[in-house]
């Protein structure tokens, strides 16, 4: 484990990197003894700095939910991080590109809870009963820690990603709010387009066989720290498309097999978010 003083120092570096939009080199390169536990310790210290600034936690994200991503990261379970209040972008608003360093977009299902979930022992059925509704979401991910080292081009390790808020940076939701039993959530699919061409496709079953499994896993994972998923929290259950790079001038949208649509375009420094009908989440003009 890294010394507590070093954990605090690295958390401050990430806190400043987010504000200044300046990327850091891999912590795991400088501290090869770094562990997953160290990554979460750094993340928790960073959260304290955000809370001290007056921000609040509005939910959680789950990442690395696909088997392929876990194998690539050499881990056997997902990762997670909080969603801070200033990461949420309302449908129909503009999202300044200056907020991000190297934004990418993923398609997910978001669970909004009507009841708290506290582990251990939370099950998929309990998640479904505790969920007020499910809605599609676009997650904007970013890299305060370089995805690839600037000199060696080596990819960052999972410890770096965990410390870096599991790469989360923004969330856009919208469209129809479906009761969790209103759909077979495993069969919700999405096609993610960029500039009119399909970039990625995916099926929600790729998220741990059922996206609610991820929510149950998270409730049980955070229980030893005295934490719970609260009523009102929004939980991003994990991406079922690979991330797509987003740069100024790009137009992105995602269509679901259940009439879900998300849009994102990046001209002139802003992304506009809007949500029309059905299972639909739209983000445009980053």
C-alpha positions, 0 to 999 in steps of 0.5 A: 500500500502507498503511504497515506501522505503520498495517497493525499498528494496524488489525489491533489494532483488529480484534483488540479488536473481536472481543473487545469485540464492538464494530463498526468503521467501514469502513477503506476509508472512512478510507483510500480508497487501501486495496487487496486486498493491504492487506486480507490484510496486516491479516488476517495481522497479526491472525492473529499476535495470535491466535497470540500468545494461544495460538490455532492455525490449524485450517484455512481458509475460502474466500469470495466463490466465486459469480460473482454475489458476485464481480461484486457485490464487483467482484473476479474471484476468491474471498477467504480467511482462516484458521479459528482453533481457537476458531471450531470448535464441536463437534456437541452443544455450546452456542454463546453468542450473546455471541460474535458481533455480527451473526451470519449462517449459510451452508451449505457443504461442508468438505474435511478433508485427509489429505495436504498441498497446496502450490502452485503447480499444484495441480489438482482431481484432486490435491485429491480425492486429498488429501482424507480426507473431505467433510462438510457444515458451517454457517459462522457469519459475522460483521461486526467491520467494519460491513456497511453504514456507520452513517451513509452506509449504503454497503456495505463494500468487499471490502478491509474484508471480507478484513481482517475474516477474510473475515467468518468467526466460527464453524464447525459440522460433523457427520454422515456423513464421505463420501469425496470420490469417494462423491458427485458433489459438484457435485450436493450441494444444500441448503435452508436453513430459518428458523423452518420456512420456506425462506429459501435454496436452493443447489447446490454447483456454484455454488462455482466449478463444483465445490467442490474447485476452490476448495480447489485455488485456495486452495493455489495462492494461498497458495503465494507466501507460503510457506504450504500446506494441511496434512494435517488441515486443514479447508477450507470450500470456499465457501457455496452459499446466501446468508447468512441472518440469525440472531437469538435465538429463530430456528430454522434448519436445512438439508436436503441433497439427499443426506440432509444436515441442519443445524439452528440455533436461537437461544433464550436466548442459546445455539446448540446444535450436534448432528449426527445421521446421513448428510451432516448438520450441525446447529447450534441455540441461538446 
